[in-house]
Amino acid sequence: MPDIALPQPYLLFLGDTTEPGYAKTAFGLRDWAPERCLGEFSVPGATVSTGLPFLTPAQAHAIGARAMVIGVANAGGFIPPSWIEALVEALEAGLDLIAGMHARLRDFPVLRETAARYGRRLVDVRVPPSSIPVASGQPRTGRRLLTVGTDCALGKKYTALSITRAFQARGVDATFRATGQTGILIAGGGIPMDAVVADFAACLEMLSPAAAPTHWDVIEGQGSLHHPAYAGVSLGLLHGSQPDVIVVCHEPGRDRVLGHPGFPVPGLRETIDLALRLGARTSPDIRCAGVSLNTGKLDVHEAQRIIDTESARLGLPVADPMRGGASFARLVDACLA
């Protein structure tokens, strides 16, 4: 997919967010594009922070920022009224606005009018390309890996980025394929899968086309096949990407679906079995290479204990890619096997 020309560096906007899982765009940019992030800005009520310096839009512009990025990916992708004043302030300070919400910046008259008055840009990245074809399901050359999750916002993107870098470090020709707004902002291109009309949801044939036999596309997963709201996006990704390999992502200790507490998070074995059964429809030889655990809330000893226990229980490599080490090396070996 063509690259997106984005004004940078960025001021990250956290709105009035109180749930860290909904600030994944800000955290993703901080962790994977730190050279583009100068600081953060929020409105009263916010309790989430990336740890970057708090800067007003005027202060950020003065030290070189050229855009404010909405760093929130809330349920429904909406822009609440409580943010508008801050967004206007950024435009007046000389910053362009970048968003990956379902709500489009240009749909707000006050933002449209302010941007026009100050000569600023409104950039919406959660816009799918035009003329997406219906998927064919036909085999394509090249190798593909898809990250699959037990829930949303638990590490599918981080896992895909980590595996891509690990492949490249081993001399493997590999490309990260972004399917969500944060991944697109990091990679500079991709398809926002949850903004695609349902009939075209298997459009990964377009994002991950035929390639050289030794080339790997490492595809960012979305949602969960068990998710009460987003399972359709996950299934479209699975069928369209036609992965040779899946890596299942999970956060130990999360027992209820984020934002849907009436639904339990499925088990790892259940998730693996369902993904392989459904994925075999378009990729008959699909296999699970292992499991990626998000152990960021655990200390190093407890994290390693859970990694070892789950690996023995499942009979698969298990690792936290952000911790790296021998367990992650074994997971990468299994992906390439």
N, C-alpha and C positions, 0 to 999 in steps of 0.2 A: 504494500500500500504506500502511496506517496507520503513524504514527510510533511509535518505540519510546522509552518514557520511561526514560532511563538516568541513574543518579546520577553526578554529575560535580562538580568536575574529577577527573582520573585520575592514578594512579601506574601507569606502564607496566611490566609484568613481562616480563622477557626469558628467564626460565628459565635453562638452562645452554647456551644456543644458541651455536654456533660458526660457523654459516653465515648471512651477512647476508640471503640470499634468503628464509630461513625466518622472519625477524623483520619481514616486510613489514607486519604489522598495526601494530607499534610505529612503524615509519618512516612509514607512511601517516597515522597519527594525529598524529605530530609535525609532518609537513609540511602537512597539510590541516586540522587542528583544533588548532593550537598553543596556543590560548587555554584548551583543556581539559586540557593535559598539564603537570603540575608537576614530574615527575621520573621516574626509572627505578629498578628494583630487579631483582636477579638473584641466582642461587645460584652457589656455587663451580664453576668450569669454564667459565662463560660468557666468551666473547671478543668478543661483539658489543655495541656501545653505540650509543645514539641521540644521544649528546652531551649529554643532559639531566643535571641533577644526580642523583647517586646518593643515594637516600633510603631509609631503612628505612620499613616501613609506619607505625610510630609517628610518625616524623618527618614523613612525608607527611600523615598525619591532622592533626597539630598545625598545619600551615600551610594546611589547608583541603581536602585531598583527601577524596573521599567514596567512591571505588571504586578497586580495582586491576584493571586490564585485562590479561588474558593477551595479550601482544603478539606471540605466536608463531603461525605457521601452518605447522606441520611436516607432513611427508608422513604421511598417515593421520590427522592431527588428533587425536593421542593426548596424554594428560596422564601423564607418567612419574612413578614413585614419588618421584624425586628432587625434584619440585616440591611435594609435598604439605605438607611442613613450612612452606614459605614461604607457601603459600596459607592454611594455618591461622593463621599469624602475622598475615596481613593481616586476617582476620576478627576475631581477638582484639584487634587495634589499632583496630577500629571501622570498617573499610572493607568495603563490599560487594565481591563478586567478579563480574566480567563476562568471559565467554569466548565465543569463536567456534569452538571445537574440535568435531570430531565426537563426542568423549567429552563427556558432559554433566556439569557440576559436581554436579548433584543425584544423580548415580549413585554418588558416593563417600560412603559412610556418615559418615566422619570430617568431611567438609565439611558435609554435611547437619546433623549433630549440632552442630557448632561454630556454624554459622550460626543454628540455632534457639536455642542457648544465649545468643548475644550479640545476637540480634535483627537479624541481617544478612541481606541478599538474595543469592541466587545467580541470576545472569542469564545465560542461554544464548541467544545471538542466532542461532546456526546451526540454527534450527528453522523449517522451512517452514510457511506457513499451511495450515490445514486446508481440505479440500474444493477442492483444485486440480482444475480440469476438464482433460480430455484436449484437446490443441490441435486446432483445426479446420483451420488452414492458410488460412483465408479472409482476403482483404485487409482492412486496417484503415486508416482515415483518419489523417492526420498523417504526419510525416516521422521516419525513424529512422536512427541511425548506430550501428554496432557496432564496437568495437575487437577485432581478431583478432590472435593472437600466433603467433610461431614456437616459443614455449616458455612455461612458467610463469614468474611473478615477474620480468618484465622491463619492465613499464610500461603494461599495458593500462588499469589503473585510473587512473594518473596522466595518461595521454593523454586518457581520457574526461573526467576532471575539468577538465583544461586546456582542452579543446575546448568543454566546457559553459560555462566562464567566458568564453572568447573569443566564443562566440555571444552570450551575454548582454551582453557589453560592446558588441557591435554592435547591440543592441536586438532581437535575435532571441529569441523565446519558447522557452526550452530548459530541459529537466530532466535531471539526472543520475539514471540508474537503476542502483542497486546490485545486484550479483548474487553478492557474496562477503562474508565476515564483516567485512573491513576497510571496504569500501565502505558496508556497512550501518551500521557504527559512525560513519562520517563523515557519511552522509546522514540517519541516523536512521530508515531504513526500507529495504525491499527484499526480495528472495527469495534465500536461500542456495542457489544452483543445485546445488551438489554434495551437498546433503542431500535433494534431491527424488527420489522413486522414479522409476526410469528411464522408465516409461510416461508420466510427466507432465513429462518434461524440457523440453518445448517450451512451458512455462508462461509464457514471456515475453508471451504474449497477455494474461495477467492483470496482469503488472507494467507492461506498456506498452500500455494499451488504446487504442481509437480516440480521436483527439484532433482539434483544429482543424487544417485543412489546412496552416497555416503553423507549427504547433508541432513542435519537434524533441525527441525523446527520445534522449539520448546514453547508450548502454548499455555498461556495463562488461563486457568479455569475460572469459572464463575459459579456462585451459589452452591447448591447441593441437589443431587437427584432426589433426596428425601425432603427438600424444603417445601413448606406449605404454600409459599408464594412464588418462588423462583426456580422450581424444578424444570419448567419448560425451557428456560435459558440453558440450564446445565445439560439437558438432553440434546438440544440443538448443537451445542458445542461438541458433545461426545460423538454424535453421528457425523457432523461436518468435519471435524478434525481427523477422524479415522485414525486414532492413535495406535501405533505399534505398542506403546508402553504408557501405562498410567502410574502416577505416584499419588497416593492418597494422603491428604493433609488433615490434621486434627489438632485441637488444643486440649491437652489433658485437663480435667477438672471442669470443662464446660459441659453441663448436662442438659441445658435447655437451649433451644434455638434462639439466637440473638434477635430480639424484637418480637418473638413469638413464644413466650414462656409456657404456653399450653402444650407445646410439642417438645418431646425429648430429642436430644441429639442421638442419631443412630450409632451403633457400634462400628468399629473398624472392619470387622469381618463382614458384617452386613453390607457396609458401603462398598467394599471390594467386590463382593459377590454380585451386587446389583450392577455396578459399573461394568464388570466383565460380561455379564449376561446381556445387557443392553448394547454395550459397545460392539459386541460380536456381530451385530446386524450389518454394520458397514466395515468392520475390521475383524474378520474371522479369527485372526491369530493374535488378537490383543492379549496382553499380559500385564500383571501388576509387578513392578520392579521392587516396590517397597513403600514405606510410610515415612512421611515428614511430620514431625511433632513440633508444635510451637510451645517451647518450654520457657518462654520469656518471663513467666511469673514464678518460676521455680529456681532454687539455688542450684549450683552446678552438680552437687552430689545427688539431690533428688531427681534432677533432670536425667542424669546418667543411669540412675536406678530404673526409672520408668522406660528409658530407651532400651536398656538391656532386657527388662522384663517383657516388654511388648514384642521385641524381636524374637525372643524365645517362644512366646505364646503363639505368634503368627507364623513363625518359620520364614520370616522375611527380614531384609535389612531395614532398620529403623534409625532415624537420625533427626537432629535439629540442624538444618543447613546453616543457620545463623551462628551456631556454636562450632560447626565444622568438625575437624578431628577424624579419627579413624572410622567412626560409624558413618559419617557422611561420605568418606571415600568409598566405603563398601556399597552405599546406596548408589553412588555414581557408577561404580563397577557394574552393578546389577542393571542399571539403565542401559548401559552400552553392551551388555552381554548378548 
